[in-house]
């Protein structure tokens, strides 16, 4: 999830669909110099992500990738008479800060779309603010199904907010996909399920558990951890005593790495499995040598299998960003480009200029956006979910993530 060579990017670019040549350089103040081109009207794309703290590597990758999209649009004069800039705000992975950032972004009349956030719990806190302002939000990383399909999504899908979209697939697919791999491919039958009690982690663990039981697997124990802690010896002992042959963890890498290490130290020589929240080079560093054999699912397919997607990688590197684009770089670029496409449609439909109700029009246009992006075909279903549903299982082998299986969930 952290290494450039391990980014999950899913499909080749259609010939001539996008020119991904980067220009300009990044600012250090959260904004963008936006490169050349455009002129006339300035449209700001907001970015909300954790730019400091434990998850900042992911957040900075999101920010930089959106910045690259803006620079590319400006260089190519993709929307005639419009220059794109970004306004990036740090949510620190905290819902309350995300709410404050949403209010700041809506107060800037030049902001016509927002990319982010990383965390589903933050997205949950921001949605209503953006929706009231009719400001479109496209997340490259939120995976909790309730954000697009309502809290009762398992029995009755109802879209809560029409201004919210995402380019990453959901845990309704990711959790069961992992369960099928663990049960059918890894032949593990007894799982100990742990989560961090947060929106993303708890939701992912729940969808994994449901599918694992349906397949005939046994849940031999469950536990909730404090995401602010790094001492998991008590739960590690419970795992050892449970007789589990695998652990599933719903949460993120800062806790998953130490958890894996402590479970092995307790004597349970069994793999820890998680979602895209643990698919990270930092997980491997934190888990140590005993992390070999641990597994993670992540959205999309491995970049090394997609020659045309390497153009994005090359242009990102050429732009001179200090940080890697990380697990969500391709999805962030595509989220930013989706906003650019929506703006282009609105401008073209209004005689080459932005209408007075530009935010509402851009939100409306987003529903029908469709283009060949870095991550494959980018379009949205009736709930605002990505139509691209591909996932990959990765295993830690010799200190690095290696893809072991790609596909889609078959329920």
SULHU-V723255 format. One line per field, one symbol per residue. ss: DSSP state (~ for helix, > for strand, _ for the rest). burial: 1 if it has 9 or more other C-alpha atoms within 8 Angstrom, else 0. Layout:
BEGIN
ss = ???
burial = ???
END
This chain:
BEGIN
ss = ___~~~_>_________________>____>>________>>>>>>>>>______~~~~~~~~~~~~~~~~~~~~______>>>>>>>>>____~~~~~~~~~~~~~___>>>>>>___~~~~~~~~~~~~~___>>>>______~~~~______________>>>____~~~~~~~~~~~~~~~____>>>>>>___~~~~~~~~~~~~~~~~~__>>>>>>>________~~~~~~~~~~___>>>>>__~~~~~~~~~~~~~_____>>>>______~~~~~~~_~~~___>>>>>__>~~~_~~~~~~~~~~~~__________~~~~~~~~~~~~~~~~~~~~~________~~~~~~~~~____>>>__>>>_>_____>____>>>>>>>__>>>>>>>>____
burial = 111101111111100011010111110000111111110001111111111100111111111111111111111010101111111111111110111011101100001111111111111111101110011111111111111111011000111011111111111111111111111000011111111111111111111111111000111110001000000110111011010111111111111111111111010101111111111111110111001111111111111001101111101100101001111111111111111111111111010100000111111011101101111111111011111111111111101010100101100
END
